[in-house]
Amino acid sequence: MSAALCIMPAAVCWVADQYRRSDRADKATKLYGRVMAEYPDTEYAMWSRLGLVILDIHAAQDDTAPDVNDAVDGLIADFNDQPELANAIFQVGEEYYNMAFVDPNICQEIKSQEHLNKAKDVWEKVIAQCPQSRSIGLQHAHYFTAVCYRRLGQYEDALAHYQNVVDNWPDYQYAWSAQYLVGSCYENLKKSGSLPASEASLKIEQSYKIVVEKYPDYPLVANACMKLSDMHLKRGELVEAGEYFELFLEKAHPCDTRREVVEARLERLVEKLTGEAK
């Protein structure tokens, strides 16, 4: 299809999206249907089908999560040649994910584990059906599936997906977070007794060291420094602990409320080290 002919389905699909987002479902449905009928072999037919699936999700009651497995399977079957398929399916799961929280802009307090599970299930379809996709949707699917598992307290499953992210896409936009949360998952597995303490402790330390060394300018590096300094203190490794305290002060936000405590701890540490040297 020529560039000129592509303008029409793209424009109609865009207008339909605006209607959907402004809760004018009838108008959105008609326009999505037009794109699918008149341009069935274009990517815009896929995006239009996606729009209809999202409308179905929001048409349900607030306390229910409709089953759109058949719709997602249909998207996969009918548009498997589309390079952005993984991204399209990811957006289905994203709708469930946003509905799982009291405030979708913060995503902290969960109001519906059912919606969280639905999001996870959709994203696992992305992972299973689009394993070779170059779309950002596949990377997002691995990362946010891990987020769901961690929120649900299933740390082994979360760990597997976070590790997949850092192993395969070290430059992914949330790889720094995935690496930090690898350490967090190991901490939870250690607390639950799912891993021997010695094995878990080694993995925890390795994970946070990678955060500091590989993602030094990203958020959470200050948290990793705190974790590492505490580990070294427990082993009596005062010099190493002091180095991480100093790095924390370098990396932490100026308004970080922990700065004063760390400064005091570092001062006591220096006094102890200089006293021992005498």
C-alpha positions in Angstrom: 0.0 0.0 0.0 1.3 3.4 -0.9 2.0 6.1 1.7 -0.9 8.1 0.5 -3.3 5.2 0.9 -2.0 4.4 4.4 -3.0 7.9 5.6 -6.7 7.1 5.6 -6.8 4.0 7.8 -4.2 5.6 10.2 -6.4 8.7 10.5 -9.6 6.8 11.0 -8.0 4.5 13.6 -6.5 7.6 15.4 -10.0 9.2 15.6 -11.5 6.0 16.9 -8.9 5.9 19.6 -9.8 9.4 20.7 -13.5 8.4 20.8 -12.6 5.3 22.9 -10.5 7.4 25.4 -13.4 9.9 25.8 -15.9 7.1 26.5 -17.7 7.4 23.2 -17.8 3.7 22.6 -20.4 3.6 19.9 -18.5 6.0 17.6 -15.2 4.2 18.3 -16.7 0.9 17.5 -18.1 2.1 14.1 -14.8 3.5 13.1 -12.8 0.5 14.2 -15.2 -1.7 12.2 -14.7 0.5 9.1 -10.9 0.1 9.3 -11.1 -3.6 9.7 -13.6 -4.0 6.8 -11.9 -1.7 4.3 -8.2 -2.2 5.2 -8.1 -5.8 6.6 -4.5 -6.5 5.5 -2.9 -3.4 7.2 -1.5 -3.0 10.7 -4.4 -0.6 11.3 -6.8 -3.5 11.2 -4.8 -5.0 14.1 -4.8 -1.7 16.1 -8.6 -1.5 15.4 -9.1 -5.0 16.7 -7.1 -4.1 19.8 -9.3 -1.0 20.3 -12.4 -3.2 20.3 -10.8 -5.6 22.9 -10.0 -2.7 25.2 -13.6 -1.5 24.8 -14.8 -4.9 25.9 -12.6 -4.8 28.9 -13.9 -1.5 30.1 -17.5 -2.4 29.4 -17.4 -4.9 32.2 -18.3 -4.0 35.8 -15.6 -2.4 37.8 -15.2 -5.4 40.1 -14.9 -8.0 37.3 -12.2 -8.9 34.8 -13.7 -10.1 31.6 -12.0 -13.1 29.9 -10.5 -11.9 26.6 -8.4 -15.0 26.0 -10.3 -15.8 22.8 -9.9 -12.2 21.5 -6.2 -12.2 22.3 -5.8 -15.6 20.6 -7.6 -14.2 17.6 -5.2 -11.2 17.4 -2.3 -13.6 17.5 -3.7 -15.9 14.8 -4.9 -13.1 12.4 -1.9 -10.7 12.7 1.0 -13.0 13.4 2.9 -11.4 10.5 2.7 -7.9 12.0 6.0 -6.8 13.6 4.1 -4.8 16.3 1.9 -7.7 17.4 3.7 -8.1 20.7 3.2 -4.4 21.4 -0.5 -4.7 20.6 -1.1 -7.7 22.9 1.0 -6.0 25.6 -1.5 -3.1 25.6 -4.3 -5.5 26.4 -2.5 -6.6 29.6 -1.7 -3.0 30.4 -5.4 -2.2 30.6 -5.9 -4.9 33.2 -2.8 -3.8 35.0 -4.0 -0.2 35.3 -7.3 -1.4 36.6 -5.6 -3.5 39.3 -4.6 -0.4 41.3 -6.4 2.1 43.3 -4.5 4.9 41.5 -3.2 3.7 38.1 -0.8 6.7 38.0 1.0 5.4 41.0 0.5 1.7 40.9 1.1 1.1 44.6 -2.0 -0.1 46.4 -3.6 -3.1 44.8 -7.4 -3.1 44.6 -7.9 -6.2 42.4 -5.6 -9.3 42.3 -8.0 -10.7 39.7 -7.0 -7.9 37.3 -3.4 -8.3 38.2 -3.6 -12.0 37.3 -5.3 -11.2 34.0 -2.6 -8.8 33.1 0.0 -11.4 33.8 -1.8 -14.1 31.8 -2.0 -11.8 28.8 1.7 -10.9 29.0 2.6 -14.5 29.2 0.9 -15.0 25.9 3.2 -12.4 24.4 6.2 -14.2 25.8 4.9 -17.6 24.5 3.6 -16.5 21.1 6.1 -13.8 20.1 9.5 -15.0 21.5 11.5 -13.6 18.6 9.7 -10.2 18.4 11.9 -7.1 18.2 9.0 -5.0 19.5 9.4 -3.3 22.9 6.2 -5.2 23.8 8.1 -8.4 24.4 10.6 -6.7 26.7 7.8 -4.9 28.6 5.9 -8.3 28.8 8.8 -9.9 30.6 9.4 -7.0 32.9 5.8 -6.4 33.9 5.0 -10.1 34.2 7.8 -10.1 36.8 6.2 -7.1 38.5 2.9 -8.9 38.7 4.5 -12.1 40.2 6.4 -10.0 42.7 3.2 -8.2 43.7 1.5 -11.5 44.1 4.3 -12.8 46.3 5.5 -15.4 43.8 9.2 -14.5 44.0 10.7 -17.4 42.1 8.6 -16.7 39.0 9.3 -13.0 39.3 13.0 -13.7 39.6 13.0 -15.7 36.4 11.5 -12.9 34.4 13.6 -10.2 35.9 16.7 -12.2 35.1 15.5 -12.8 31.6 15.3 -9.0 31.1 18.8 -8.3 32.4 20.3 -11.2 30.5 18.8 -10.5 27.1 18.1 -6.7 27.1 20.7 -5.0 29.3 19.9 -1.7 27.6 16.1 -2.0 28.1 14.7 1.1 29.7 13.9 -0.7 33.0 16.8 -3.1 33.1 18.3 -1.1 36.0 15.1 -1.7 38.0 15.0 -5.4 36.9 18.6 -5.9 38.2 17.8 -4.3 41.5 14.6 -6.4 41.9 16.6 -9.6 41.2 18.3 -8.8 44.5 15.0 -8.0 46.2 13.5 -11.4 45.0 16.5 -13.2 46.4 16.0 -11.4 49.7 12.4 -12.6 49.9 13.4 -16.2 48.9 16.0 -16.1 51.7 13.4 -14.8 54.3 10.9 -17.5 53.3 13.6 -20.3 53.5 13.1 -21.2 49.8 16.8 -20.8 49.3 19.7 -21.7 51.7 20.8 -18.5 53.4 24.4 -18.8 52.2 23.4 -19.2 48.6 20.8 -16.4 48.7 23.2 -14.0 50.4 25.8 -14.5 47.7 23.1 -13.9 45.0 21.8 -10.8 46.8 25.3 -9.3 47.0 26.1 -10.0 43.4 22.8 -8.5 42.2 23.3 -5.2 44.1 26.9 -5.0 43.0 25.8 -5.2 39.4 23.4 -2.4 40.0 26.2 -0.2 41.3 28.7 -1.1 38.6 26.5 -1.3 35.5 23.8 1.2 36.3 25.6 3.9 38.4 23.5 6.8 37.2 20.1 5.3 37.5 17.5 5.4 40.3 17.9 2.7 43.0 21.7 2.8 43.0 21.7 4.6 46.3 19.4 1.8 47.7 21.9 -0.8 46.4 24.7 1.0 48.2 22.8 0.9 51.5 22.2 -2.8 51.1 25.9 -3.5 50.3 27.2 -1.4 53.1 25.0 -3.2 55.6 26.2 -6.6 54.3 29.8 -5.6 54.7 29.2 -4.2 58.2 27.6 -7.5 59.3 30.8 -9.2 58.2 33.0 -6.7 59.9 34.4 -5.4 56.7 34.5 -1.7 57.7 36.5 -0.3 54.9 34.2 -1.8 52.3 31.2 -0.6 54.2 32.6 2.9 54.4 33.2 2.9 50.6 29.5 2.1 50.0 28.4 4.7 52.5 30.5 7.3 50.6 29.0 6.2 47.3 25.5 6.4 48.7 26.1 10.1 49.7 27.4 10.7 46.2 24.5 9.1 44.4 21.5 9.8 46.8 19.2 12.7 46.1 20.0 15.8 48.1 16.6 15.5 49.8 17.0 11.8 50.7 16.1 11.6 54.4 18.7 8.8 54.9 21.6 11.1 54.2 21.9 12.4 57.8 21.9 8.9 59.2 24.5 7.7 56.7 26.7 10.7 57.4 26.6 9.9 61.2 27.3 6.2 60.6 30.2 7.0 58.3 31.7 9.4 60.8 31.6 6.7 63.5 33.1 4.2 61.1 36.0 6.5 60.3 36.6 7.1 64.0 36.7 3.4 64.6 39.0 2.8 61.7 41.4 5.6 62.7 41.3 4.5 66.3 42.2 0.9 65.4 45.0 2.2 63.2 46.6 4.0 66.2 
